[in-house]
């Protein structure tokens, strides 16, 4: 009888261990599936973030290009206007340049 009891306990323990192993395998598969799902979601979100950042950079670059073009056009226009002024009124242009030079000289002279 004792041998039967030991055999029953051993068989029951073996079934319990086998059931625990199967349960552990199931849990491991579930964890792996969740890990894959989270990893896929993170990849998708990273891709979306990269695409959004790329779009923002393109928009900013387009804005800078537009601003640069506008400033360049304005500078060319201002230069042309200045050339016209100097051609139309050379004496006045020389006097204005001399006055500007004098004022800059006063501002930047050394004070010993």
C-alpha positions in Angstrom: 0.0 0.0 0.0 2.7 2.4 0.8 4.2 1.7 -2.6 0.8 2.5 -4.2 0.6 5.8 -2.2 4.1 6.8 -3.3 3.3 5.9 -6.9 0.1 8.0 -6.8 2.0 10.9 -5.3 4.8 10.6 -7.8 2.2 10.4 -10.7 0.3 13.3 -9.3 3.4 15.4 -8.9 4.5 14.5 -12.4 1.1 15.6 -13.8 1.4 18.8 -11.7 4.9 19.6 -13.0 3.7 18.8 -16.6 0.7 21.1 -16.2 2.9 23.8 -14.8 5.3 23.5 -17.7 2.5 23.7 -20.2 1.1 26.8 -18.4 4.5 28.4 -18.3 4.8 27.7 -22.1 1.4 29.4 -22.6 2.4 32.4 -20.5 5.7 32.7 -22.4 3.8 32.6 -25.8 1.4 35.3 -24.5 4.3 37.5 -23.3 6.1 37.1 -26.6 2.9 38.0 -28.5 2.4 41.1 -26.4 6.1 42.0 -26.9 5.7 41.7 -30.6 2.5 43.8 -30.6 4.2 46.5 -28.5 7.3 46.5 -30.7 5.2 46.8 -33.8 3.2 49.7 -32.3 6.4 51.4 -31.3 7.8 51.0 -34.9 4.6 52.5 -36.3 4.7 55.4 -33.9 8.4 56.0 -34.6 7.6 56.0 -38.3 4.8 58.5 -37.8 7.0 60.7 -35.7 9.8 60.6 -38.3 7.3 61.5 -41.0 5.9 64.4 -39.0 9.3 65.7 -38.2 10.2 65.4 -41.9 7.1 67.4 -42.9 7.8 70.1 -40.3 11.4 70.4 -41.5 10.2 70.7 -45.1 7.7 73.4 -44.1 10.4 75.3 -42.2 12.8 75.0 -45.1 10.2 76.3 -47.5 9.5 79.2 -45.1 13.2 80.0 -44.9 13.6 79.8 -48.6 10.6 82.1 -49.1 12.0 84.6 -46.6 15.4 84.5 -48.1 14.0 85.1 -51.6 11.9 88.0 -50.3 14.9 89.6 -48.6 17.1 89.1 -51.6 14.5 90.7 -53.9 14.2 93.6 -51.5 18.0 94.1 -51.3 18.3 94.1 -55.1 15.4 96.5 -55.4 16.9 98.8 -52.7 20.3 98.7 -54.5 18.6 99.6 -57.8 16.8 102.5 -56.1 20.1 103.7 -54.5 21.8 103.6 -57.9 19.0 105.6 -59.4 19.2 108.2 -56.6 23.0 108.6 -56.9 22.7 109.0 -60.7 19.8 111.6 -60.4 21.4 113.6 -57.5 25.2 113.0 -57.3 26.0 116.0 -55.1 23.3 115.2 -52.6 24.5 111.5 -52.5 28.1 112.7 -51.8 26.9 115.0 -49.0 24.8 112.2 -47.4 27.7 109.7 -47.7 30.1 112.3 -46.0 27.6 113.0 -43.2 27.1 109.2 -42.6 30.9 108.7 -42.6 31.4 111.6 -40.1 28.7 110.2 -37.8 30.2 106.7 -37.9 33.6 108.2 -37.2 32.2 109.9 -34.2 30.6 106.7 -32.9 33.7 104.4 -33.4 36.5 106.8 -32.6 38.8 105.7 -29.8 38.5 107.7 -26.6 42.0 107.9 -25.2 
